[in-house]
């Protein structure tokens, strides 16, 4: 079996699986398969921690507010790709 046909078969399988699963899981309370698809894992406490929930925790918000102005002053090197690499 050629590589291209293998990729096509996998794509078709994943597409049909995602279309089926998309109808049964939302983003407000995602099903376990959706969490695992994006590299998430179950927690022992059963509480999900993300940017939004972490920033509601006063110590986390304080540290972010303390560090972010310093990080914002650091220089950023931007490189532009040219045709020769």
mmCIF file of the N, C-alpha and C atoms, coordinates in Angstrom:
data_MODEL
# 
_entry.id   MODEL 
# 
loop_
_atom_site.group_PDB 
_atom_site.id 
_atom_site.type_symbol 
_atom_site.label_atom_id 
_atom_site.label_alt_id 
_atom_site.label_comp_id 
_atom_site.label_asym_id 
_atom_site.label_entity_id 
_atom_site.label_seq_id 
_atom_site.pdbx_PDB_ins_code 
_atom_site.Cartn_x 
_atom_site.Cartn_y 
_atom_site.Cartn_z 
_atom_site.occupancy 
_atom_site.B_iso_or_equiv 
_atom_site.pdbx_formal_charge 
_atom_site.auth_seq_id 
_atom_site.auth_comp_id 
_atom_site.auth_asym_id 
_atom_site.auth_atom_id 
_atom_site.pdbx_PDB_model_num 
ATOM 1   N N  . UNK A 1 1  ? 0.847   -1.172 0.000  1.00 0.00 ? 1  UNK A N  1 
ATOM 2   C CA . UNK A 1 1  ? 0.000   0.000  0.000  1.00 0.00 ? 1  UNK A CA 1 
ATOM 3   C C  . UNK A 1 1  ? 0.892   1.235  0.000  1.00 0.00 ? 1  UNK A C  1 
ATOM 4   N N  . UNK A 1 2  ? 0.617   2.173  -0.884 1.00 0.00 ? 2  UNK A N  1 
ATOM 5   C CA . UNK A 1 2  ? 1.417   3.378  -0.996 1.00 0.00 ? 2  UNK A CA 1 
ATOM 6   C C  . UNK A 1 2  ? 1.145   4.311  0.174  1.00 0.00 ? 2  UNK A C  1 
ATOM 7   N N  . UNK A 1 3  ? 2.141   5.132  0.473  1.00 0.00 ? 3  UNK A N  1 
ATOM 8   C CA . UNK A 1 3  ? 2.018   6.058  1.600  1.00 0.00 ? 3  UNK A CA 1 
ATOM 9   C C  . UNK A 1 3  ? 0.829   6.997  1.423  1.00 0.00 ? 3  UNK A C  1 
ATOM 10  N N  . UNK A 1 4  ? 0.637   7.496  0.214  1.00 0.00 ? 4  UNK A N  1 
ATOM 11  C CA . UNK A 1 4  ? -0.470  8.429  -0.054 1.00 0.00 ? 4  UNK A CA 1 
ATOM 12  C C  . UNK A 1 4  ? -1.827  7.808  0.234  1.00 0.00 ? 4  UNK A C  1 
ATOM 13  N N  . UNK A 1 5  ? -1.999  6.542  -0.134 1.00 0.00 ? 5  UNK A N  1 
ATOM 14  C CA . UNK A 1 5  ? -3.280  5.897  0.119  1.00 0.00 ? 5  UNK A CA 1 
ATOM 15  C C  . UNK A 1 5  ? -3.472  5.619  1.604  1.00 0.00 ? 5  UNK A C  1 
ATOM 16  N N  . UNK A 1 6  ? -2.371  5.360  2.326  1.00 0.00 ? 6  UNK A N  1 
ATOM 17  C CA . UNK A 1 6  ? -2.466  5.174  3.776  1.00 0.00 ? 6  UNK A CA 1 
ATOM 18  C C  . UNK A 1 6  ? -2.898  6.470  4.457  1.00 0.00 ? 6  UNK A C  1 
ATOM 19  N N  . UNK A 1 7  ? -2.315  7.570  4.023  1.00 0.00 ? 7  UNK A N  1 
ATOM 20  C CA . UNK A 1 7  ? -2.680  8.875  4.578  1.00 0.00 ? 7  UNK A CA 1 
ATOM 21  C C  . UNK A 1 7  ? -4.144  9.165  4.279  1.00 0.00 ? 7  UNK A C  1 
ATOM 22  N N  . UNK A 1 8  ? -4.566  8.870  3.067  1.00 0.00 ? 8  UNK A N  1 
ATOM 23  C CA . UNK A 1 8  ? -5.959  9.093  2.700  1.00 0.00 ? 8  UNK A CA 1 
ATOM 24  C C  . UNK A 1 8  ? -6.909  8.263  3.540  1.00 0.00 ? 8  UNK A C  1 
ATOM 25  N N  . UNK A 1 9  ? -6.548  7.005  3.797  1.00 0.00 ? 9  UNK A N  1 
ATOM 26  C CA . UNK A 1 9  ? -7.394  6.130  4.603  1.00 0.00 ? 9  UNK A CA 1 
ATOM 27  C C  . UNK A 1 9  ? -7.474  6.618  6.046  1.00 0.00 ? 9  UNK A C  1 
ATOM 28  N N  . UNK A 1 10 ? -6.340  7.045  6.594  1.00 0.00 ? 10 UNK A N  1 
ATOM 29  C CA . UNK A 1 10 ? -6.330  7.554  7.968  1.00 0.00 ? 10 UNK A CA 1 
ATOM 30  C C  . UNK A 1 10 ? -7.137  8.845  8.060  1.00 0.00 ? 10 UNK A C  1 
ATOM 31  N N  . UNK A 1 11 ? -6.968  9.729  7.091  1.00 0.00 ? 11 UNK A N  1 
ATOM 32  C CA . UNK A 1 11 ? -7.711  10.985 7.076  1.00 0.00 ? 11 UNK A CA 1 
ATOM 33  C C  . UNK A 1 11 ? -9.209  10.729 7.014  1.00 0.00 ? 11 UNK A C  1 
ATOM 34  N N  . UNK A 1 12 ? -9.620  9.805  6.155  1.00 0.00 ? 12 UNK A N  1 
ATOM 35  C CA . UNK A 1 12 ? -11.036 9.473  6.039  1.00 0.00 ? 12 UNK A CA 1 
ATOM 36  C C  . UNK A 1 12 ? -11.572 8.912  7.341  1.00 0.00 ? 12 UNK A C  1 
ATOM 37  N N  . UNK A 1 13 ? -10.823 8.031  7.963  1.00 0.00 ? 13 UNK A N  1 
ATOM 38  C CA . UNK A 1 13 ? -11.246 7.434  9.230  1.00 0.00 ? 13 UNK A CA 1 
ATOM 39  C C  . UNK A 1 13 ? -11.360 8.491  10.319 1.00 0.00 ? 13 UNK A C  1 
ATOM 40  N N  . UNK A 1 14 ? -10.348 9.358  10.436 1.00 0.00 ? 14 UNK A N  1 
ATOM 41  C CA . UNK A 1 14 ? -10.382 10.400 11.457 1.00 0.00 ? 14 UNK A CA 1 
ATOM 42  C C  . UNK A 1 14 ? -11.503 11.394 11.205 1.00 0.00 ? 14 UNK A C  1 
ATOM 43  N N  . UNK A 1 15 ? -11.705 11.756 9.952  1.00 0.00 ? 15 UNK A N  1 
ATOM 44  C CA . UNK A 1 15 ? -12.764 12.697 9.624  1.00 0.00 ? 15 UNK A CA 1 
ATOM 45  C C  . UNK A 1 15 ? -14.126 12.149 10.011 1.00 0.00 ? 15 UNK A C  1 
ATOM 46  N N  . UNK A 1 16 ? -14.385 10.899 9.662  1.00 0.00 ? 16 UNK A N  1 
ATOM 47  C CA . UNK A 1 16 ? -15.684 10.330 10.010 1.00 0.00 ? 16 UNK A CA 1 
ATOM 48  C C  . UNK A 1 16 ? -15.835 10.186 11.518 1.00 0.00 ? 16 UNK A C  1 
ATOM 49  N N  . UNK A 1 17 ? -14.752 9.836  12.216 1.00 0.00 ? 17 UNK A N  1 
ATOM 50  C CA . UNK A 1 17 ? -14.815 9.710  13.678 1.00 0.00 ? 17 UNK A CA 1 
ATOM 51  C C  . UNK A 1 17 ? -15.068 11.063 14.323 1.00 0.00 ? 17 UNK A C  1 
ATOM 52  N N  . UNK A 1 18 ? -14.381 12.099 13.844 1.00 0.00 ? 18 UNK A N  1 
ATOM 53  C CA . UNK A 1 18 ? -14.567 13.428 14.407 1.00 0.00 ? 18 UNK A CA 1 
ATOM 54  C C  . UNK A 1 18 ? -15.955 13.979 14.116 1.00 0.00 ? 18 UNK A C  1 
ATOM 55  N N  . UNK A 1 19 ? -16.466 13.718 12.926 1.00 0.00 ? 19 UNK A N  1 
ATOM 56  C CA . UNK A 1 19 ? -17.815 14.179 12.609 1.00 0.00 ? 19 UNK A CA 1 
ATOM 57  C C  . UNK A 1 19 ? -18.835 13.511 13.521 1.00 0.00 ? 19 UNK A C  1 
ATOM 58  N N  . UNK A 1 20 ? -18.640 12.234 13.799 1.00 0.00 ? 20 UNK A N  1 
ATOM 59  C CA . UNK A 1 20 ? -19.547 11.514 14.690 1.00 0.00 ? 20 UNK A CA 1 
ATOM 60  C C  . UNK A 1 20 ? -19.420 12.048 16.107 1.00 0.00 ? 20 UNK A C  1 
ATOM 61  N N  . UNK A 1 21 ? -18.197 12.230 16.587 1.00 0.00 ? 21 UNK A N  1 
ATOM 62  C CA . UNK A 1 21 ? -17.976 12.678 17.955 1.00 0.00 ? 21 UNK A CA 1 
ATOM 63  C C  . UNK A 1 21 ? -18.365 14.141 18.139 1.00 0.00 ? 21 UNK A C  1 
ATOM 64  N N  . UNK A 1 22 ? -18.181 14.978 17.117 1.00 0.00 ? 22 UNK A N  1 
ATOM 65  C CA . UNK A 1 22 ? -18.469 16.400 17.240 1.00 0.00 ? 22 UNK A CA 1 
ATOM 66  C C  . UNK A 1 22 ? -19.918 16.642 17.613 1.00 0.00 ? 22 UNK A C  1 
ATOM 67  N N  . UNK A 1 23 ? -20.789 15.793 17.162 1.00 0.00 ? 23 UNK A N  1 
ATOM 68  C CA . UNK A 1 23 ? -22.200 15.975 17.457 1.00 0.00 ? 23 UNK A CA 1 
ATOM 69  C C  . UNK A 1 23 ? -22.524 15.616 18.902 1.00 0.00 ? 23 UNK A C  1 
ATOM 70  N N  . UNK A 1 24 ? -21.635 14.902 19.582 1.00 0.00 ? 24 UNK A N  1 
ATOM 71  C CA . UNK A 1 24 ? -21.953 14.433 20.923 1.00 0.00 ? 24 UNK A CA 1 
ATOM 72  C C  . UNK A 1 24 ? -21.159 15.118 22.028 1.00 0.00 ? 24 UNK A C  1 
ATOM 73  N N  . UNK A 1 25 ? -20.276 16.060 21.704 1.00 0.00 ? 25 UNK A N  1 
ATOM 74  C CA . UNK A 1 25 ? -19.467 16.697 22.734 1.00 0.00 ? 25 UNK A CA 1 
ATOM 75  C C  . UNK A 1 25 ? -19.316 18.176 22.448 1.00 0.00 ? 25 UNK A C  1 
ATOM 76  N N  . UNK A 1 26 ? -19.532 18.978 23.473 1.00 0.00 ? 26 UNK A N  1 
ATOM 77  C CA . UNK A 1 26 ? -19.360 20.416 23.339 1.00 0.00 ? 26 UNK A CA 1 
ATOM 78  C C  . UNK A 1 26 ? -18.079 20.865 24.008 1.00 0.00 ? 26 UNK A C  1 
ATOM 79  N N  . UNK A 1 27 ? -17.787 22.150 23.914 1.00 0.00 ? 27 UNK A N  1 
ATOM 80  C CA . UNK A 1 27 ? -16.558 22.650 24.516 1.00 0.00 ? 27 UNK A CA 1 
ATOM 81  C C  . UNK A 1 27 ? -16.740 23.078 25.963 1.00 0.00 ? 27 UNK A C  1 
ATOM 82  N N  . UNK A 1 28 ? -17.968 23.316 26.401 1.00 0.00 ? 28 UNK A N  1 
ATOM 83  C CA . UNK A 1 28 ? -18.164 23.712 27.791 1.00 0.00 ? 28 UNK A CA 1 
ATOM 84  C C  . UNK A 1 28 ? -17.966 22.541 28.749 1.00 0.00 ? 28 UNK A C  1 
ATOM 85  N N  . UNK A 1 29 ? -18.333 21.361 28.339 1.00 0.00 ? 29 UNK A N  1 
ATOM 86  C CA . UNK A 1 29 ? -18.119 20.152 29.133 1.00 0.00 ? 29 UNK A CA 1 
ATOM 87  C C  . UNK A 1 29 ? -17.728 19.038 28.166 1.00 0.00 ? 29 UNK A C  1 
ATOM 88  N N  . UNK A 1 30 ? -16.468 19.070 27.677 1.00 0.00 ? 30 UNK A N  1 
ATOM 89  C CA . UNK A 1 30 ? -16.062 18.126 26.645 1.00 0.00 ? 30 UNK A CA 1 
ATOM 90  C C  . UNK A 1 30 ? -16.004 16.687 27.142 1.00 0.00 ? 30 UNK A C  1 
ATOM 91  N N  . UNK A 1 31 ? -16.248 15.789 26.228 1.00 0.00 ? 31 UNK A N  1 
ATOM 92  C CA . UNK A 1 31 ? -16.152 14.362 26.529 1.00 0.00 ? 31 UNK A CA 1 
ATOM 93  C C  . UNK A 1 31 ? -14.681 13.994 26.712 1.00 0.00 ? 31 UNK A C  1 
ATOM 94  N N  . UNK A 1 32 ? -14.403 12.927 27.445 1.00 0.00 ? 32 UNK A N  1 
ATOM 95  C CA . UNK A 1 32 ? -13.007 12.523 27.670 1.00 0.00 ? 32 UNK A CA 1 
ATOM 96  C C  . UNK A 1 32 ? -12.202 12.325 26.386 1.00 0.00 ? 32 UNK A C  1 
ATOM 97  N N  . UNK A 1 33 ? -12.831 11.794 25.320 1.00 0.00 ? 33 UNK A N  1 
ATOM 98  C CA . UNK A 1 33 ? -12.083 11.573 24.079 1.00 0.00 ? 33 UNK A CA 1 
ATOM 99  C C  . UNK A 1 33 ? -11.584 12.890 23.507 1.00 0.00 ? 33 UNK A C  1 
ATOM 100 N N  . UNK A 1 34 ? -12.353 13.987 23.678 1.00 0.00 ? 34 UNK A N  1 
ATOM 101 C CA . UNK A 1 34 ? -11.953 15.279 23.136 1.00 0.00 ? 34 UNK A CA 1 
ATOM 102 C C  . UNK A 1 34 ? -10.789 15.857 23.944 1.00 0.00 ? 34 UNK A C  1 
ATOM 103 N N  . UNK A 1 35 ? -10.837 15.695 25.235 1.00 0.00 ? 35 UNK A N  1 
ATOM 104 C CA . UNK A 1 35 ? -9.742  16.164 26.090 1.00 0.00 ? 35 UNK A CA 1 
ATOM 105 C C  . UNK A 1 35 ? -8.454  15.424 25.735 1.00 0.00 ? 35 UNK A C  1 
ATOM 106 N N  . UNK A 1 36 ? -8.537  14.116 25.564 1.00 0.00 ? 36 UNK A N  1 
ATOM 107 C CA . UNK A 1 36 ? -7.365  13.316 25.222 1.00 0.00 ? 36 UNK A CA 1 
ATOM 108 C C  . UNK A 1 36 ? -6.830  13.674 23.840 1.00 0.00 ? 36 UNK A C  1 
ATOM 109 N N  . UNK A 1 37 ? -7.712  14.036 22.910 1.00 0.00 ? 37 UNK A N  1 
ATOM 110 C CA . UNK A 1 37 ? -7.284  14.383 21.555 1.00 0.00 ? 37 UNK A CA 1 
ATOM 111 C C  . UNK A 1 37 ? -6.369  15.602 21.551 1.00 0.00 ? 37 UNK A C  1 
ATOM 112 N N  . UNK A 1 38 ? -6.553  16.502 22.519 1.00 0.00 ? 38 UNK A N  1 
ATOM 113 C CA . UNK A 1 38 ? -5.724  17.697 22.587 1.00 0.00 ? 38 UNK A CA 1 
ATOM 114 C C  . UNK A 1 38 ? -4.632  17.590 23.642 1.00 0.00 ? 38 UNK A C  1 
ATOM 115 N N  . UNK A 1 39 ? -4.346  16.364 24.089 1.00 0.00 ? 39 UNK A N  1 
ATOM 116 C CA . UNK A 1 39 ? -3.249  16.152 25.011 1.00 0.00 ? 39 UNK A CA 1 
ATOM 117 C C  . UNK A 1 39 ? -3.607  16.362 26.469 1.00 0.00 ? 39 UNK A C  1 
ATOM 118 N N  . UNK A 1 40 ? -4.885  16.510 26.777 1.00 0.00 ? 40 UNK A N  1 
ATOM 119 C CA . UNK A 1 40 ? -5.301  16.680 28.163 1.00 0.00 ? 40 UNK A CA 1 
ATOM 120 C C  . UNK A 1 40 ? -5.330  15.356 28.887 1.00 0.00 ? 40 UNK A C  1 
ATOM 121 N N  . UNK A 1 41 ? -5.409  15.427 30.177 1.00 0.00 ? 41 UNK A N  1 
ATOM 122 C CA . UNK A 1 41 ? -5.509  14.211 30.969 1.00 0.00 ? 41 UNK A CA 1 
ATOM 123 C C  . UNK A 1 41 ? -6.419  14.477 32.155 1.00 0.00 ? 41 UNK A C  1 
ATOM 124 N N  . UNK A 1 42 ? -7.037  13.444 32.668 1.00 0.00 ? 42 UNK A N  1 
ATOM 125 C CA . UNK A 1 42 ? -7.909  13.637 33.819 1.00 0.00 ? 42 UNK A CA 1 
ATOM 126 C C  . UNK A 1 42 ? -7.106  14.067 35.049 1.00 0.00 ? 42 UNK A C  1 
ATOM 127 N N  . UNK A 1 43 ? -7.734  14.825 35.918 1.00 0.00 ? 43 UNK A N  1 
ATOM 128 C CA . UNK A 1 43 ? -7.065  15.259 37.138 1.00 0.00 ? 43 UNK A CA 1 
ATOM 129 C C  . UNK A 1 43 ? -7.606  14.479 38.323 1.00 0.00 ? 43 UNK A C  1 
ATOM 130 N N  . UNK A 1 44 ? -6.818  14.384 39.347 1.00 0.00 ? 44 UNK A N  1 
ATOM 131 C CA . UNK A 1 44 ? -7.226  13.675 40.543 1.00 0.00 ? 44 UNK A CA 1 
ATOM 132 C C  . UNK A 1 44 ? -8.379  14.387 41.238 1.00 0.00 ? 44 UNK A C  1 
ATOM 133 N N  . UNK A 1 45 ? -8.350  15.711 41.221 1.00 0.00 ? 45 UNK A N  1 
ATOM 134 C CA . UNK A 1 45 ? -9.373  16.482 41.926 1.00 0.00 ? 45 UNK A CA 1 
ATOM 135 C C  . UNK A 1 45 ? -10.652 16.640 41.122 1.00 0.00 ? 45 UNK A C  1 
ATOM 136 N N  . UNK A 1 46 ? -10.619 16.260 39.853 1.00 0.00 ? 46 UNK A N  1 
ATOM 137 C CA . UNK A 1 46 ? -11.756 16.401 38.934 1.00 0.00 ? 46 UNK A CA 1 
ATOM 138 C C  . UNK A 1 46 ? -12.026 17.852 38.538 1.00 0.00 ? 46 UNK A C  1 
ATOM 139 N N  . UNK A 1 47 ? -11.139 18.782 38.896 1.00 0.00 ? 47 UNK A N  1 
ATOM 140 C CA . UNK A 1 47 ? -11.274 20.173 38.485 1.00 0.00 ? 47 UNK A CA 1 
ATOM 141 C C  . UNK A 1 47 ? -10.359 20.417 37.292 1.00 0.00 ? 47 UNK A C  1 
ATOM 142 N N  . UNK A 1 48 ? -10.878 21.071 36.296 1.00 0.00 ? 48 UNK A N  1 
ATOM 143 C CA . UNK A 1 48 ? -10.070 21.409 35.128 1.00 0.00 ? 48 UNK A CA 1 
ATOM 144 C C  . UNK A 1 48 ? -9.413  22.769 35.378 1.00 0.00 ? 48 UNK A C  1 
ATOM 145 N N  . UNK A 1 49 ? -8.131  22.835 35.107 1.00 0.00 ? 49 UNK A N  1 
ATOM 146 C CA . UNK A 1 49 ? -7.411  24.090 35.265 1.00 0.00 ? 49 UNK A CA 1 
ATOM 147 C C  . UNK A 1 49 ? -6.972  24.552 33.886 1.00 0.00 ? 49 UNK A C  1 
ATOM 148 N N  . UNK A 1 50 ? -7.365  25.759 33.542 1.00 0.00 ? 50 UNK A N  1 
ATOM 149 C CA . UNK A 1 50 ? -6.943  26.358 32.283 1.00 0.00 ? 50 UNK A CA 1 
ATOM 150 C C  . UNK A 1 50 ? -6.589  27.820 32.561 1.00 0.00 ? 50 UNK A C  1 
ATOM 151 N N  . UNK A 1 51 ? -6.308  28.580 31.537 1.00 0.00 ? 51 UNK A N  1 
ATOM 152 C CA . UNK A 1 51 ? -5.909  29.976 31.727 1.00 0.00 ? 51 UNK A CA 1 
ATOM 153 C C  . UNK A 1 51 ? -6.990  30.749 32.464 1.00 0.00 ? 51 UNK A C  1 
ATOM 154 N N  . UNK A 1 52 ? -8.216  30.562 32.057 1.00 0.00 ? 52 UNK A N  1 
ATOM 155 C CA . UNK A 1 52 ? -9.319  31.307 32.653 1.00 0.00 ? 52 UNK A CA 1 
ATOM 156 C C  . UNK A 1 52 ? -9.484  30.990 34.146 1.00 0.00 ? 52 UNK A C  1 
ATOM 157 N N  . UNK A 1 53 ? -9.481  29.718 34.498 1.00 0.00 ? 53 UNK A N  1 
ATOM 158 C CA . UNK A 1 53 ? -9.671  29.355 35.901 1.00 0.00 ? 53 UNK A CA 1 
ATOM 159 C C  . UNK A 1 53 ? -8.443  29.700 36.737 1.00 0.00 ? 53 UNK A C  1 
ATOM 160 N N  . UNK A 1 54 ? -7.261  29.575 36.177 1.00 0.00 ? 54 UNK A N  1 
ATOM 161 C CA . UNK A 1 54 ? -6.043  29.898 36.924 1.00 0.00 ? 54 UNK A CA 1 
ATOM 162 C C  . UNK A 1 54 ? -5.977  31.392 37.239 1.00 0.00 ? 54 UNK A C  1 
ATOM 163 N N  . UNK A 1 55 ? -6.383  32.234 36.294 1.00 0.00 ? 55 UNK A N  1 
ATOM 164 C CA . UNK A 1 55 ? -6.321  33.682 36.512 1.00 0.00 ? 55 UNK A CA 1 
ATOM 165 C C  . UNK A 1 55 ? -7.355  34.167 37.525 1.00 0.00 ? 55 UNK A C  1 
ATOM 166 N N  . UNK A 1 56 ? -8.309  33.337 37.885 1.00 0.00 ? 56 UNK A N  1 
ATOM 167 C CA . UNK A 1 56 ? -9.263  33.694 38.942 1.00 0.00 ? 56 UNK A CA 1 
ATOM 168 C C  . UNK A 1 56 ? -8.698  33.417 40.327 1.00 0.00 ? 56 UNK A C  1 
ATOM 169 N N  . UNK A 1 57 ? -7.553  32.771 40.380 1.00 0.00 ? 57 UNK A N  1 
ATOM 170 C CA . UNK A 1 57 ? -6.884  32.469 41.652 1.00 0.00 ? 57 UNK A CA 1 
ATOM 171 C C  . UNK A 1 57 ? -5.966  33.661 41.985 1.00 0.00 ? 57 UNK A C  1 
ATOM 172 N N  . UNK A 1 58 ? -6.229  34.391 43.069 1.00 0.00 ? 58 UNK A N  1 
ATOM 173 C CA . UNK A 1 58 ? -5.451  35.610 43.354 1.00 0.00 ? 58 UNK A CA 1 
ATOM 174 C C  . UNK A 1 58 ? -3.928  35.437 43.352 1.00 0.00 ? 58 UNK A C  1 
ATOM 175 N N  . UNK A 1 59 ? -3.358  34.387 43.947 1.00 0.00 ? 59 UNK A N  1 
ATOM 176 C CA . UNK A 1 59 ? -1.889  34.274 43.892 1.00 0.00 ? 59 UNK A CA 1 
ATOM 177 C C  . UNK A 1 59 ? -1.356  34.113 42.467 1.00 0.00 ? 59 UNK A C  1 
ATOM 178 N N  . UNK A 1 60 ? -2.056  33.361 41.638 1.00 0.00 ? 60 UNK A N  1 
ATOM 179 C CA . UNK A 1 60 ? -1.611  33.177 40.249 1.00 0.00 ? 60 UNK A CA 1 
ATOM 180 C C  . UNK A 1 60 ? -1.691  34.500 39.505 1.00 0.00 ? 60 UNK A C  1 
ATOM 181 N N  . UNK A 1 61 ? -2.794  35.209 39.651 1.00 0.00 ? 61 UNK A N  1 
ATOM 182 C CA . UNK A 1 61 ? -2.963  36.501 38.971 1.00 0.00 ? 61 UNK A CA 1 
ATOM 183 C C  . UNK A 1 61 ? -1.898  37.493 39.429 1.00 0.00 ? 61 UNK A C  1 
ATOM 184 N N  . UNK A 1 62 ? -1.608  37.504 40.710 1.00 0.00 ? 62 UNK A N  1 
ATOM 185 C CA . UNK A 1 62 ? -0.600  38.421 41.234 1.00 0.00 ? 62 UNK A CA 1 
ATOM 186 C C  . UNK A 1 62 ? 0.772   38.143 40.617 1.00 0.00 ? 62 UNK A C  1 
ATOM 187 N N  . UNK A 1 63 ? 1.151   36.880 40.551 1.00 0.00 ? 63 UNK A N  1 
ATOM 188 C CA . UNK A 1 63 ? 2.458   36.523 39.982 1.00 0.00 ? 63 UNK A CA 1 
ATOM 189 C C  . UNK A 1 63 ? 2.515   36.888 38.498 1.00 0.00 ? 63 UNK A C  1 
ATOM 190 N N  . UNK A 1 64 ? 1.445   36.612 37.762 1.00 0.00 ? 64 UNK A N  1 
ATOM 191 C CA . UNK A 1 64 ? 1.411   36.970 36.339 1.00 0.00 ? 64 UNK A CA 1 
ATOM 192 C C  . UNK A 1 64 ? 1.525   38.480 36.172 1.00 0.00 ? 64 UNK A C  1 
ATOM 193 N N  . UNK A 1 65 ? 0.786   39.238 37.002 1.00 0.00 ? 65 UNK A N  1 
ATOM 194 C CA . UNK A 1 65 ? 0.863   40.700 36.933 1.00 0.00 ? 65 UNK A CA 1 
ATOM 195 C C  . UNK A 1 65 ? 2.244   41.215 37.326 1.00 0.00 ? 65 UNK A C  1 
ATOM 196 N N  . UNK A 1 66 ? 2.929   40.488 38.186 1.00 0.00 ? 66 UNK A N  1 
ATOM 197 C CA . UNK A 1 66 ? 4.259   40.881 38.622 1.00 0.00 ? 66 UNK A CA 1 
ATOM 198 C C  . UNK A 1 66 ? 5.322   40.609 37.551 1.00 0.00 ? 66 UNK A C  1 
ATOM 199 N N  . UNK A 1 67 ? 5.212   39.467 36.886 1.00 0.00 ? 67 UNK A N  1 
ATOM 200 C CA . UNK A 1 67 ? 6.236   39.046 35.921 1.00 0.00 ? 67 UNK A CA 1 
ATOM 201 C C  . UNK A 1 67 ? 6.015   39.626 34.522 1.00 0.00 ? 67 UNK A C  1 
ATOM 202 N N  . UNK A 1 68 ? 4.776   39.768 34.093 1.00 0.00 ? 68 UNK A N  1 
ATOM 203 C CA . UNK A 1 68 ? 4.510   40.137 32.702 1.00 0.00 ? 68 UNK A CA 1 
ATOM 204 C C  . UNK A 1 68 ? 5.085   41.489 32.279 1.00 0.00 ? 68 UNK A C  1 
ATOM 205 N N  . UNK A 1 69 ? 5.088   42.544 33.107 1.00 0.00 ? 69 UNK A N  1 
ATOM 206 C CA . UNK A 1 69 ? 5.705   43.794 32.648 1.00 0.00 ? 69 UNK A CA 1 
ATOM 207 C C  . UNK A 1 69 ? 7.197   43.643 32.350 1.00 0.00 ? 69 UNK A C  1 
ATOM 208 N N  . UNK A 1 70 ? 7.888   42.835 33.137 1.00 0.00 ? 70 UNK A N  1 
ATOM 209 C CA . UNK A 1 70 ? 9.313   42.607 32.892 1.00 0.00 ? 70 UNK A CA 1 
ATOM 210 C C  . UNK A 1 70 ? 9.521   41.844 31.588 1.00 0.00 ? 70 UNK A C  1 
ATOM 211 N N  . UNK A 1 71 ? 8.715   40.822 31.371 1.00 0.00 ? 71 UNK A N  1 
ATOM 212 C CA . UNK A 1 71 ? 8.827   40.066 30.126 1.00 0.00 ? 71 UNK A CA 1 
ATOM 213 C C  . UNK A 1 71 ? 8.509   40.935 28.912 1.00 0.00 ? 71 UNK A C  1 
ATOM 214 N N  . UNK A 1 72 ? 7.599   41.867 29.076 1.00 0.00 ? 72 UNK A N  1 
ATOM 215 C CA . UNK A 1 72 ? 7.215   42.734 27.958 1.00 0.00 ? 72 UNK A CA 1 
ATOM 216 C C  . UNK A 1 72 ? 8.347   43.660 27.531 1.00 0.00 ? 72 UNK A C  1 
ATOM 217 N N  . UNK A 1 73 ? 9.309   43.920 28.408 1.00 0.00 ? 73 UNK A N  1 
ATOM 218 C CA . UNK A 1 73 ? 10.418  44.816 28.057 1.00 0.00 ? 73 UNK A CA 1 
ATOM 219 C C  . UNK A 1 73 ? 11.562  44.098 27.354 1.00 0.00 ? 73 UNK A C  1 
ATOM 220 N N  . UNK A 1 74 ? 11.548  42.774 27.342 1.00 0.00 ? 74 UNK A N  1 
ATOM 221 C CA . UNK A 1 74 ? 12.637  42.031 26.715 1.00 0.00 ? 74 UNK A CA 1 
ATOM 222 C C  . UNK A 1 74 ? 12.584  42.169 25.198 1.00 0.00 ? 74 UNK A C  1 
ATOM 223 N N  . UNK A 1 75 ? 13.762  42.286 24.567 1.00 0.00 ? 75 UNK A N  1 
ATOM 224 C CA . UNK A 1 75 ? 13.773  42.410 23.108 1.00 0.00 ? 75 UNK A CA 1 
ATOM 225 C C  . UNK A 1 75 ? 13.381  41.088 22.428 1.00 0.00 ? 75 UNK A C  1 
ATOM 226 N N  . UNK A 1 76 ? 12.762  41.230 21.290 1.00 0.00 ? 76 UNK A N  1 
ATOM 227 C CA . UNK A 1 76 ? 12.380  40.061 20.495 1.00 0.00 ? 76 UNK A CA 1 
ATOM 228 C C  . UNK A 1 76 ? 13.123  40.145 19.171 1.00 0.00 ? 76 UNK A C  1 
ATOM 229 N N  . UNK A 1 77 ? 13.802  39.089 18.810 1.00 0.00 ? 77 UNK A N  1 
ATOM 230 C CA . UNK A 1 77 ? 14.498  39.049 17.515 1.00 0.00 ? 77 UNK A CA 1 
ATOM 231 C C  . UNK A 1 77 ? 13.559  38.457 16.488 1.00 0.00 ? 77 UNK A C  1 
ATOM 232 N N  . UNK A 1 78 ? 13.297  39.188 15.450 1.00 0.00 ? 78 UNK A N  1 
ATOM 233 C CA . UNK A 1 78 ? 12.479  38.704 14.365 1.00 0.00 ? 78 UNK A CA 1 
ATOM 234 C C  . UNK A 1 78 ? 13.369  38.434 13.155 1.00 0.00 ? 78 UNK A C  1 
ATOM 235 N N  . UNK A 1 79 ? 13.222  37.269 12.599 1.00 0.00 ? 79 UNK A N  1 
ATOM 236 C CA . UNK A 1 79 ? 13.996  36.887 11.432 1.00 0.00 ? 79 UNK A CA 1 
ATOM 237 C C  . UNK A 1 79 ? 13.064  36.709 10.254 1.00 0.00 ? 79 UNK A C  1 
ATOM 238 N N  . UNK A 1 80 ? 13.488  37.201 9.118  1.00 0.00 ? 80 UNK A N  1 
ATOM 239 C CA . UNK A 1 80 ? 12.684  37.049 7.906  1.00 0.00 ? 80 UNK A CA 1 
ATOM 240 C C  . UNK A 1 80 ? 13.349  36.020 7.019  1.00 0.00 ? 80 UNK A C  1 
ATOM 241 N N  . UNK A 1 81 ? 12.563  35.027 6.595  1.00 0.00 ? 81 UNK A N  1 
ATOM 242 C CA . UNK A 1 81 ? 13.087  33.987 5.726  1.00 0.00 ? 81 UNK A CA 1 
ATOM 243 C C  . UNK A 1 81 ? 13.275  34.551 4.325  1.00 0.00 ? 81 UNK A C  1 
ATOM 244 N N  . UNK A 1 82 ? 14.400  34.218 3.732  1.00 0.00 ? 82 UNK A N  1 
ATOM 245 C CA . UNK A 1 82 ? 14.635  34.625 2.349  1.00 0.00 ? 82 UNK A CA 1 
ATOM 246 C C  . UNK A 1 82 ? 14.660  33.371 1.478  1.00 0.00 ? 82 UNK A C  1 
ATOM 247 N N  . UNK A 1 83 ? 14.678  33.503 0.174  1.00 0.00 ? 83 UNK A N  1 
ATOM 248 C CA . UNK A 1 83 ? 14.632  32.343 -0.710 1.00 0.00 ? 83 UNK A CA 1 
ATOM 249 C C  . UNK A 1 83 ? 15.775  31.344 -0.515 1.00 0.00 ? 83 UNK A C  1 
ATOM 250 N N  . UNK A 1 84 ? 16.916  31.796 -0.020 1.00 0.00 ? 84 UNK A N  1 
ATOM 251 C CA . UNK A 1 84 ? 18.045  30.888 0.149  1.00 0.00 ? 84 UNK A CA 1 
ATOM 252 C C  . UNK A 1 84 ? 18.079  30.240 1.536  1.00 0.00 ? 84 UNK A C  1 
ATOM 253 N N  . UNK A 1 85 ? 17.130  30.593 2.358  1.00 0.00 ? 85 UNK A N  1 
ATOM 254 C CA . UNK A 1 85 ? 17.050  29.968 3.672  1.00 0.00 ? 85 UNK A CA 1 
ATOM 255 C C  . UNK A 1 85 ? 17.407  30.895 4.740  1.00 0.00 ? 85 UNK A C  1 
# 
